[in-house]
Amino acid sequence: MDAHSRGQADDIDPADQWVLNPDTGNYELRLDHSTGQSPAPRATTDARTDTGSAAPATPAGDAAPTADAAPPRADVPGQRSRRAGKGPGKGQGANQQEPPPTAPGRRKRKAVKGKKKSGKKKALLWTGGALALVLVAGSAGGYLYYRHLNGNIATIDVAGAGSGGFKKGEAVNILLIGTDKRTGAGNEGYGDAGSIGHADTNLLFHVSKDRTNATVLSIPRDLITDIPDCETKTEDGTKVIPGATQQRFNNSLGQDDRDPGCTMRTTTEITGLEIDHFMMADFNAVKTLSTAVGGVEVCVDKDVDDKQSRLKLSKGTHKISGEDALAFVRTRHAFGNESDLSRIQTQQQFLGSMIREMKSGDTLTSPSKLFSLAEAATKALTVDTGIGSIDKLSELAKELAKVPAKNITFTTLPVLDNPAETVKATVILNEQEAKPLFSMMQNDVSLTEVKKKESAKEAAAKKEQAALLKGTKAAPADVRVDVFNGGGPQGSAQETLNWLQNTEGVLKSSNKGNAPGNVAKTTLEYAPNQADQARALAAMLGLPAAGMKPGTEDAVGLEAMKLTLGKDFKGAGVPITGAAKVSSNVQKVEADKQVCAK
């Protein structure tokens, strides 16, 4: 996970002059040359490496950090910038700086039992709720820290990737990228210290347009796939990096100067989902965020002592943070079959627990935790310029915060061992199981049971479909059908045949190639004495009533029904209409459930 330099040169933002006094719990204006103002303790400048990775989070109650040092040149692909603070120009004295809209340091916080929460406290509660749903990468700062937090965020201007933004009432797709770059305090000894930063951990966060549910899809770094051509922006201008075939997904970032936009494009090629934004962080994000919330609760069902990741835990439940948290998400030898796929599940368990911790009362009612969390989150972030400000992140966070944790489902891209390898080290896409999953995400269908409001048109179609399927259905072995491709992607007829025979048991099926002409809608033509077969096949295909074309004369002998795939065909196993259903083999876990790592 990759973070970049966020130095602030010599400009000190006015917001940075307001610091938290741990003795009073109030903010005070730090004016070095003024009189009549009690000095607040000053925090030392963060000790960070050339990529701006923060040291472990400052203990709760410490003073706000001073302005960061000027950033050295970034060495990761892409053009990075940081939002400069809007402080006074040179020659202006501290006393001339414009204060924030209110001055919390000038009035005491009254600890009156039962007193209504102030507007400031309400803002803090809202901030924590919003942060909870941005996983390890979001932040929504209050006005006191607005400019300071804005200055923490690093950005990369990706060329031509994504939909260009997100809108209320529309689905949101965010790619969370964790790189294997080892920069940052204490990270030099982890594995490949010289890594340029590849796409090591990848989660596609899809939020439905009605905000009732979200699916978080983990994409294995060792997936063999094609990487498309990638237009990138550099200090010298724009260039196109040629695509590559049969590459690890990991290489979509860093390799050959590819930036996160290349990873976004690669994800779109695989899933069919247009990516709106990316968020990227390095190892320190796990350490600082887990520390900021006061630890993340994890469960292991056996004693663990992994020398390579340095994870050592006894059987049971633990609250971990910092180095222990990083060791937990890095370990691949402690759980499962010691593969990256097992590590993905461990990471999903950790992230689900972090969401629960962020939404807990202990976090939402603790100002020190909320401010520590905002500091850690913004310092951990590198994002695209479309959301590279507190305003944009706040807007996004409020949208994401509408999704209940119980309706956030983690799942992993269905894959198979690479058949080209004797010693299995990489995986390939399991298209048969992946396509229904992609369809569900594309159509905002939740992997959990979420009630969806139906329009009158949808309700009528559902009623008509139920009436159509009412009646006797033939056994799959008795269904006889010829499959034609009349508008689907190339190879659709053969793909459908494979699915019918290998998954549904329709062995009396044949691929008849291309239809005489293209059709907009998939249709099934059948004889009156084949109605039971037609009902069975329509149920498998999710075929609407409008697609059923009954004839007037009975079929003779071994005459087969005629299935013509139209332009509405989305893939074998993906319903023409209605909700897709994922295979029981597809791994999934809800964010509100604690699962013990095995």
Secondary structure, DSSP 8 states (H G I E B T S, - for coil): --------TT---GGGGEEEETTTTEEEE--TT-SSS------------TT----S---TT--------------SSS-EEE-------TT--GGGS---SS-GGGS-----TT----HHHHHHHHHHHHHHTTTTS-----GGGHHHHHHH-EEE--SS-S-S---TTS-EEEEEEEE----STT-TTSS-TT----EEEEEEEEE-TTSS-EEEEE--TTBEEEE--EEEEETTEEEEE--EEEEEGGGGSSGGG--HHHHHHHHHHHH-----EEEEE-HHHHHHHHHHTT-EEEEESS-EEETTTTEEE-SEEEEE-HHHHHHHHH-SSSSTTSSHHHHHHHHHHHHHHHHHHHTSHHHHT-HHHHHHHHHHHHHH-EEEGGG-SHHHHHHHHHHHTTS-GGGEEEEE--EEE-TT-SS---EEE-HHHHHHHHHHHHTT--SS-------HHHHHHHHHHHHHH-S----GGG-EEEEEESSSSTTHHHHHHHHHHHTS---EEEEEEE-SS--SS-EEEE-GGGHHHHHHHHHHHT--GGGEEE-SS---TT--EEEEE-TT---TTS-SSS-----TTS-EEETTS---B-
